[in-house]
């Protein structure tokens, strides 16, 4: 049982260490004592034996909840105390980065040799603005993409980093995130040769290849603090891998629901992984009919509060109404279409054990730490965009999902249950339960990622020749896994593209990035996006709003891509006609398919259509709108920057205005009002309709008049007037 940070005394703990192990440094003992550890988990002890505190590179490949974060905490503290150097922690996701920030903040109780306490900072935002104040931190937590951007810009504190911790390193094999992570690690291995690298991973089969690439010792273990039992559900029964069977009450709700709710009878929690968002919502609605019966009075009170909060955060939509309703009954769904704050509420309520069952899309498996007693795999099929249809889930992805089973603080075991559906039970057991996960393979071999990486290194390290590039690529995982002939052919093709498009030029035998190429690299966009924007700006006029939106959405960097549905075709023709756009010809129709639904949704957004109405008409969830707005904002900024160096500075003002409209979801007349702190799209429209059309008119209004305007109130009225809140002066304990 873990004790609180302040209540435990140093004399209260002991460690079960290998007799041959050296005594732990005093500061490490103090850390373990403060965190309440009575003994080390086997993988943690093995990491120490392998030299994690001796600045050796280590690849730790162990299951979820096996104690990898503690290894990182020990190594980080040891690096800071013994060398005075900094630590960089790389995370694949923002949500995971903020979760790790909370954990590393625990090191703030330790004092360095200069008398100051350890300081932790996090950065995951703007790729074109590098905050030099990060250099004031001892531990810097960043997403992989943010750190890649930091490397491209160059900062003066990188040489002071003594340890890089790379979380979820198995994602180097992910088609979307993998190339960035591989490029970042290659640059670290090439440029920070004296720094230690600790790579944390789920259990992988080819860890030898990754260890060779990283020059690392291996800690490879299947040990879990909570044993995992895997099984297959057939109607009325779960057959487990240990030979045991469990009878399950059946209902008309279906196998996934019956398998999940079964665990409630033993005071457990469950996660259901669904193949689609719609399916996850459906599961949550069905399961909420059961979970409500297992709520105690305290749960009900807290869930009613959370349900109410869901409806008070962001605009109310049909999706948020459904979510609020099922949450009040003890269930929830979790997917990328939800508003980010709603996802955080769900995660916190599940960790607090108020929510009993969550149905989620597989993205949760690679996200925040949400263990449950039982994980139910609702289907073994997943939609694959490249195939344009469904395909069986990989063994590696299954193992990632099953790794969520077992709550260390509450459970003696965890269970994963696969719903057999129409598959043979023995075949599922052989393939998934007893199967070996697919090896991690480099994705840097693909043309887009490779040219992006080559442009970045040529921009960072000018005057490289072919031999220099070949030498650098030898530090990649790509070099270990693919033939040198194939790499050379792909590399040459990428370099030819960069030269042909004017991103780099070759002088004698050396490559140099052009001004355009350097700016594209610094903007952190795909070279193909940069070329598209440059070409789009050439013949553009200032007032082509729809065409600019189409240009942004059609770029390789824009997500989410939402292909047109049959029922969108009439909307599209009407939309093009209303906005005096040329109809899309048959020859370009397929190319327009991924862009026009998002373009129409964004156009509705900047014309102040309610999120619920956008969702109903175009099938775009609030989370999709949030991501589309965030990506569009960044790409409009990038477009403006490219216009500046492409002799089209005349387009910048209009692009900037559209960027503000996209960011806030407003018509052009509200741009000045949303620049006032505390005023968003809804309040700006209310103020405008009351005659307050700019900052000056708001300042002229009386405090009483502003306070009486709906959605404003006395507190915000004082803020709008630039007045201090007198209540703050009377409360000396209130934070500034």
N, C-alpha and C positions, 0 to 999 in steps of 0.2 A: 504494500500500500504506500503510495507516494504521500509524503508529508509536505506541509506548506513551507515556503521559502524561509519564513522567519521563525517558525516554531522549532525546527530541528536543530539539535546541537551537534557539534563535531564528534563528540564522544559517543553519539548514538548510532554510529554506522561502522560497518566493516566491509571488507571486500573479499570475495572468493577469487583469488588470483591463482594463476599457475604457479606452483612452487618455484619454477625456474624463472618466472618473470621478475624484472627489476621492480623495486618499490615505485609507486606512482609519485610524481612531483607533488609538492605540498599544495600548489594551487589547483591541481586536478582533484586531489582529495577533497579540498574545500568545495569545489564545484559539485562533485558527486554528493557530498554531504548536504549542501544547500538544496539540491534538487530532490533529496530524499532517496537516493539509490542505496539499497542495502548490499547489492552485489551487481556484477556486470553480466550482461547477457553474453553467451558464447561468441557471437560475431564481434561484439565490442572488445572482448578480451583478445580475440584473434587479431583484430586490427592493431591493438597495442603491441602484441607479440611480433607482428609483421613490420612494425616501425612507423606507425601513424604519428607518434610523438617524436620521431627521429627525422622528420621532414622527408620521409620517403613517399613517393607517389603510390597511392593505394586505389585499387578498384574494388569497391564493396558491392557485391551482387547478392542480395538477400531479400527475403519476402517483406511485404508491408508490415510495419509495427515491430520489426526486429531490432530497432534501436539505432538506425543509421544517423538520425539527427544528433543523438548524444555523441557519437564519434566525431561529427563535425563540430559540435560545441567544444569538446575537449581539445581538438586540434586547433581551433580558432583561438581559444584562450591561451593555449601553450605557445602559439606563434606570437601573439601580442605580448605576452609577459616575458618570454625569453629572447625575442629578437627585436621587439619594438616595431615590427613590420605590420602592414595592414592585411586584412582578409577580404576577399571578394567572394560572395555567395551567389551563384548563378541559378536562377529558377526558370522553368519553361513557361510559367503562367503568372499573371499578375496576382490572382487570388492566392496562389501558393506562396508567392513572394511576401505578401502581407502576413500570411500565416507564419512564415519563418521569421519575419521581423519580430513578432511577438515572442517567439522562442529565444531568439538571440538577444533580445532586450534583457533577458535574465542575467547576461554577463555584465550588465551595467553596475552590479554591486562590487565588481573587482576594480582595484586601483592599480594603475600602471606605475612604472618607475619614476615618472615625472610628477606623481601625486594626483593626477587626474583620473577620472573614472572612464571605463571603456564606453565609447559612444557608437551607436548603431544608426545608420541612415539607409533609406530605401529610395530607389529611383526607377520609374518604369514609364515615364511620359515621353515628352516631345523629343524626337530623334535628332532635331536640328539645333537643339539647345543643350549644351553640356554644362551642367552645374559644377563649377570648380570647387564649390563648398563641400562636395562629396569627399574631397581630399582631406577634410577636417575629421572625417570619421575613421574609426579603427576597423569597423566592419561595414562593408558596403554591400547591400543586397539589391540585385538588379535582375531584370529578365534577360534572357539570352540576347534578344533583339536590341535591348537598350545598351548592353555591354558591347555588342558588335558596333553599334553607332559610336560609342565612346572610343573604341579602338580606332575607328576611321577618323575621328576628329583629333585624336591625340590629346592627352591631358598630362600634366606634369607629375601626377601622383602614382602613375602605373608602375614606375620603377621601385616604388616603396611597398608593393604588394608581395607578401611572402607566402601566401596561401590562396589557392583558388579551390573552392568547393563547388562541384558541378552536380546539381540534383537531377534525378531522372535521366541519367546519361544514355539509357537505352533508347531514348527518343531520337538519338542520332540516326536511327533507322526509320524515322517517321517521314513520310513524303513531304509534309508541309513544314515541320519544324526542324527536321534533321539537317538539311544543308547549312542552315545558320549555325546550329550548334557545332557541327563538324568544322566549319570555318573558324569559329571563335576558338575552339580548342586547338586547332592547328596553329593559329596565331599565337596563342599562349605558349604552346610548346616551342615555337620558333623564337619568340621575342622575350619570354620570361623564363629562360632556361634554368635559373637558380630557384625559381618559386616551386613550392610543393603543389601538387594537384591531387585532390581527393575526389573521386568520381563515385557517386551513389547511384545504384541501379536496382531495378527489380531483378529477379533471378533470370539469367540469360544463358543460353547454351554455348555461345561462342565467346565467352568472356576472355578466353586466351587471346583471340585476335584483338579485342579492345585493350587488353592489358599490354600487349606488344606495342600497339599504337601509342598508348599513353606512357610506356616505360614504367609500368606500375606492378607492384605486388598485388596478388589476388586474395580477396576474402570472399569465397563462394560457399554459401551455406543455404540449406533449406530450412534451417531452424526458425521456428516461430514461437513467440511467447504464449500464443494461444493455438493449439493444434487445429489443423484444418481437416475437415471431413467432407469429401465431395460425393455428390449423389445425383441420381436421375429420377425425375418424377414421372410416373405413369398414373393414370386416374386412380386416386385413392391410396397411393403408396409411393414412398421414397425409398429407393434402394441405394445404400451408401457403399463407398469403396472399401470400407472395413468389414463388409459382409452383413452389417446390420440393416434392418428395415424399420420403417416407421409408417404406421397407418395414419392417413390424413382424411379429415372430414371433407367431403366434396359438396359443391354447391353449383348453382347455375352461373356463377361469376367466372368460372374458368380455372384452369390449372395454376397459372401464375398467382392468382389471388388466393387460392386455397393453400398453396405451398407457403406463401408469405404470411398469411394470417394465422397459420398453424403455430407459428413460433410465439405469437402473442400469449398463448395459453401458458407458456413457461416464462413470462415476463421478459421476452426478448424483443429486439427490434429487427426490422428487415429492410433490405434494399431490393427493389425489383428493377432489373435492367431491361428496358424496352427498346425495340429496334427503331422506333420513330417517335417524334414529339407527340403526335396525335395519340399514339398508343400509350405513351407515358401518362397523358392526361386522363385517358379512359381508365387505365389501371387505378389511378389515384381516386377517381370518382367511385369506382366499384369498391375499392378497399376501404374507403372512408365509411361505408355502410357498416363495416365490422369494427374498425379501430375505435369508433366512438364508444363502444361498449367496454373498452379497456382503459378508459381515462378516469383518473381519480379527480376529486374536486380541484386540487391545485393545478393539475394539467389543464383542466377545462378553463379555469380563470386565465392562465397564461396564454393559452391558445386563442381565447377570445380577444385578448389584447393584441396578439400578433396578427390575427385576422383583420382587426380594425386598422392596424398599422399598414398592412398591405394595401388597403384601399385609400390610405392617406399619403402614400409615396408614389409620385408620378401620376399620370392621368389614369383614371379608372377605365379599364377595358373589359371586354368579355372574358379574356384570359385571366385577368387579375380577380374578377368576381368569382370565377370557378376556383382559383387558387385559395382565395380567402375562405370560401365555403368549405373546401375539403380540409384546410388547415384547422379550422374550428372543430373538426371532427377527428383530428389526430393523424391525418395523412397529408401528403404533399406530392407534387411533381416537380422535377428539376431538369431544365434543359436550357440551351443557349438562347431560346426565344423569350425567356423571362427577363424582366428588368433586373439589372445587377443587384440592386439593393434587396429585391425580393429573394434572390438566390441566397444572399447572405443571411437573411432572416430565417430561411428554411434550414440552412446549415447549422446555425446557432441553436435553433429549437430542437433539431435532431440530436446534436451533441449534448444538450441539456436533458434529453430523453423525454421531452414533452411530446414530440412527434414520434409516432410508433413505426410508420412505414413511409418510405419515399420511393416513388417510381421515377427512374431517371434514364436519360439516354447515356450511351457508353462514355461520353465525354467526362462524366463524373469520375470514372475510374482513374483518369490521369490527372484529376484535380485535387481538391482539398481533401484532408484526411477525415473521412466519415465512415468509420467501421460500424458493422451491424452484426448481430448474432447470425443471421442467415442472409445470404445473397442468392437471389433467384434470377436465373437467366431466362427471360421470357421467350426468347427465340434465338436460334443459332444462325439466323440470317441477318445481314446488314446491307443497306443500300450502298452501292459503289458508283460514284458519279462517272468514273472513267469507263466502266462497263455499261452504265445506263440501266442497271438492274441490280437485283440482289445476289449476294454471294455468301458462302459460309464464313462466319467469323473466324479469324485466325486463332490458333492455339495460344499465341502470345497474348492477344487481346483478352481471350477467355481467362487466362491466368491472372491478368491485371484486374479484371472484374472480380474474380474469386478471391483475390488478395484482400478485398475489403471485408471479408468475413472474419468475425471474432473481435470483440471489444476487450482489450487487455484488462481494463479495470473492472469488468463486469462478468465476463464469460470464461468458462473453463475450456471451451472449444468453439470453433466457428464452423458454419456449414455453408456449402455452396450447392445449390440445387438447380440442375438443368431441366427445363421442361421438354420432354421428349417430343411432343407433338406427333408428327408422322415418322419420326426417325426410330431406328432400332436401338433399344436400350444398351445392348452390348456394344454396338458400334460407337455410340456416344462415349461409353466408358473407355473403349480402346483409343479413340481419337483424341478426346479432350481431357478426360480425367487422368488417364495413364500416358497421354501423348507428350512428346517433347516439343517445347516452343520453337518456332522458326528462328533461325539465326538472324542477328542484327546485320543489315546490309547498308552500306553507304548509299545515300541518295544524291551525293554531289556529282555523280556521273551524268545526271540529267542536264540538258543544254541550258535551260534558264538559270538554275542555281550555279552552274559552273561559270557562266559568263558574269553573273553578279559577283561571285567571289573573285574572279580574275580582275575585274574592274576595280574592286576594293583594294586588292593588294598592290596593283599597279599605281593606284592613286596614293596609297600610303607609303610605298617604297619605290620612288621614281627611278627611272633608268634601269629597269630590270630587263635582262635578256632571256632568251629561251632556256638557257641553262639554269638561270636563277629561278625561273618559274618551275622548271622540272624539279629542281632541288626542293623548293617549297612544297610541291605536291607530294614529295616523298614523305612528308610529315603527316599526310592525311590517312584516314582509314581507307579512303579510295585506293591508295597506292597498295595497301596490303591485300585488298579484295579483288581488284580487277587487273587485267593484263596491261602491261605498259604500252602495248600497241594501241589498245582501245582508248586508254587515257590520252595518249598523244594525239590520236585522231579527233577525239572530242574537244581537247584543249585547243587544237589548231582551228577547229570550226568556230569555237567561241571567240578566239582572238580575231579571226577574220570578220565576224559579225561586229565586234567592237570597233575595228578599224573602218569597216565599210560605213558604219553609222556615225562616224566622227567622234566616238567616245575616247579612243586612244589613237595615237599615231606612232609610227615606227621610224626612228631616226638612226640610220645605219643599222646597228644590230640591237638597239635598245627601245623599249616601249615606254611611252610617256602618256599620261592622261591629258586630254585636252581640258580647257576650261569647262566645257559642257560635261565631259566625263567626270571630272572631279566633283562638280556640283551635283550631278545625278547620284554619285556614290555617297556624298555627304547627306543628301536628302533621304537616303536609305530607301530608295525605290529601285525596282527592277530596271535594268538598262532599257528593256523594251518599252516600259512605261515612259521613261524619259524621252525616247525617240518618238513615241506616239504623241506626247504632249507638245514636243517641238514642232512636229508636223501639223498638229491640230491648231497651233497658234499662228502658223504662217498665213493662212487665209481667213482667219477668224475675224468677225466684227464684234464690237463691244456689246451688242445687245442680244447675242445668240445664247440665251440662257439654256434652252432645252438642249441645244447641240453641245454646250459645255458640260451639262450634266451627263449626256450620253458619252462624251469623251472620257469623263472621269470614271463612270461606271464600267465602261468597256475595257479599262486598263487592266493588265495582269495583276496588279496589286490590290484591286478592289474586291472586297468581300462584304456581304454574302452575295454569291451568284444565285439568282432565283429565276430559273427558266420560265418563260411564259406558259401559262396553262391555256387550254382551249377556250375557256370562258374569258380570258384576258384579251383575246383577239379583237373583239368588238370595242372594248375599252381603248385599245391601242389605236385603232383607226380613228375613233372619235377624238382621242387625245391629240393625235398628230394634226387632225383637221382644225381643231379649236386653236391650236398653237401655231398654225400656219407652217407646219413642218411638212416636208415632202413625204408622201407615203413610202413605206419600206417595200422595195422591189423584191421579187421572188429570189433573185440572185443573192441578196444580202440578208434574206429573212432568217436563215439559220444562225448567222452571226449576231443578229439582233436579239435572238431568243433569250440569252442570259442577261441582257441589260434592261429591256424595256419595262419589265414589271417593277424593277427597283427604281428606274427613272421616274415612272408614274407615281410610285409611292413617295419618293423624295420630293417630287413636284407638289404633291398634296401636302406634305409636311411643311414645306416653306410657304404654303398658302394657308397655313393654320387650320388645316383639317384635323379633327380629333384623331388621336391614335387608334381609338376603337373603330372609327369609321374607315381608317386606312387598313386596319387589320381585316375588317369585314369584307372590304372590296377587293383587296389585293392578296389576302392571306399572308400578311407580313406581321409576325409577332413583335411585341414591344422590344424584346432583346435584339431582334433583327434590325429594327429601326435604329436602336441605340448604336449597334455596330456599324450600320450603314452611315449614320451621321458622323461617327468618330472617324471612320476611314475616309469619307468624303471630305471632311474638314482638313485632314492631313494632305490628301491628294490635291485639293484646291490650293493649299499653301505651296505645295511642290510645283504645281502648274504655274502659279504666280512667279515663283523663283526662276523657273525656266524661261518664262516670258521676258524677264529682266535681262537675261543674257542672250536672248534670241531676237533682239531689236523689236520687241513687241511690248515695251513697257506701258504702252497705251491701254493694254488689256488688264493691267494689274488692279486698278481701282475697282472695276466691275467684278473681277474675280474675288477680290477681297470682300465686297459687299455680299456676293452670293455666299461666300464662306460664312459670314455672320448669320445670314438667313438660314443656312443649313444647320449651323451650330445650335441656334435657338428655336428653329421652326417657326419663322415669322415672315410676314410680308415686309417689303422694304421700308415702309413708313415707321416701323417699330425699332429700326436699328439703333437709333440713339437712346431710346428708352431702355432697351435691354442692357445697355452699357452701364446702367446704374446698379450698384450692388443690391442684391435682394429682389431684383425685378426680372422675372422670367417671361415666357411667352404669354401666359394667362394674365398676369398682373399688368404687363405692358399693354395688352389689348384693352383691358378695363380702364387703365389710365388714359389711353388714347381716346377712347369713346367718351370719356368725361371731359375731354378738351385739353388734356395735358399731353402735348405732342413732342416735347423735348425736355431736356434736363433743366433748362431755364424756367419753363412754366411750372415744373414740379417744385423748384426752389421757391418760386413766388407764392405758391399756395400756402394757406395757413395750416398749422399743425392739426387743428380740429377737423378741417375739411378733408385732409388726406386720411386721417384716422377713421373717418366715417365711410370711406370708399370700401366696397366689398373686397375681401382678400388682402387688405392693407393692414388696418388696425393701428393701435397707438405705438407699439414697439417699432414696427417697420416704418411708420410715418416719421418717427424721430430719426431713424437711420437715413431715410431719404432726405431729410432736412439737414443731415450732418450734425445732429445734436446727440450729446451723450445721454445714455439712459441713467436717470438718477438712481434706479434700483441697484445698479452695479456699484455705485459708490458706497452704498449702505451694506454691502456684502463683501467684506475684505477677503473672504475665503474663495470667492468666485474667480475662476481662471480668466485671464485676459483673452 
